[in-house]
Amino acid sequence: MSREGRVTLIRPPPPDPNKAPIESVLEVTELAVLGPDIYTNTRQPWLPPNARGIFGGAVIAQCLAAAFKTVAEGFVAHSCHCYFLLAGSSSIPILFHVERVREGRSFATRTVQARQKGRCIFTTTISFVRTGSGGFNPVHHAAALPEGVVPPPEGDWDEEPMANRTSPIQNMPIEMVRAKDPTARLDERKCRQWSRVRGKISEEGGTQAHLNALSYMSDSFFIGTVARIHGLWRFPFRPEEMASLPEKQRSKVEAILKVEGLEDATVEELSARPTLGMLVSLDHSIYFHEPLRVRADEWMFTEMESPWAGDGRGVVTQRIFARDGTLLATCMQEGVIRLEEPKKEAKEAKL
């Protein structure tokens, strides 16, 4: 492939078999020839099916990876606040510009801009903390893993659909809490899921690689929580067309409807549901509570809920727990939620 047709600035090296696939996916390369603290994506980012732009979790994680390369050893990220500005292209290289905003004894701050063709598509401010700087006997409390949650087996997951096995992430099926409860308010419904990265994150990658992976995973199914709790129709076909779908595709849709408590709904009932017109993330925040405890290659439990939606936007909160119940991170996201506008009837031609 010619340089003009290349989707990365540097020809990607072969994946390292000693690293987890997610480490290769999120690898960034320094471009010192362009200036200090400038990096680029080593490999082509993932463009989800029917998406306007590349997967946001990849940009979040690669910005974090670039920022990590500019802080002193012993510092770990404790928070990042991000804004999605433009849809990123999977066919154009990304440049990550890191600004060293502050250097302190306990905290360091970095701002990272992700750019394509000179335009900023994404920006984040990340705060790092020196490990062990919390002082003597610090105040401590944490939310507990919800009661009744049963961790999946530690070994291989044999029931994973074959279509999902090319992803660097393993996701157990989403569970919706109180989806069929007519007394539950929408803000009381929750989406739950167990996730982990494939393979084993290398010792060389260390804490940074685990936090990069968690950042990537935190954007999965996030703002879609609003569509799920509202039971919006969000497939690229009408309910009455389901019967004519290929069996494999129809089974997948039926499984999604079952998770959301709609498996017994008639075609007429599904057709009466509002149709999702636009679902786009606006911002994303992550608070790493226990960065040294994060093990992204072990099962982590996620619980998402939406406290509010209105005026074409929705907010979702997410808690991420380790298998042993340790609260690892809290995330928040706001996004555009717009319904498909009803088609206007064509006006009769005037004679």
Beta strands, then each sheet from edge to edge (+ up, - down):
strand 1: 28-30
strand 2: 38-41
strand 3: 75-84
strand 4: 95-103
strand 5: 107-116
strand 6: 119-130
strand 7: 169-171
strand 8: 175-177
strand 9: 190-197
strand 10: 276-288
strand 11: 300-310
strand 12: 313-322
strand 13: 327-339
sheet 1: 1+ 2- 4+ 5- 6+ 3- 10+ 13- 12+ 11- 9+ 7-
sheet 2: 1+ 2- 4+ 5- 6+ 3- 10+ 13- 12+ 11- 9+ 8-
end
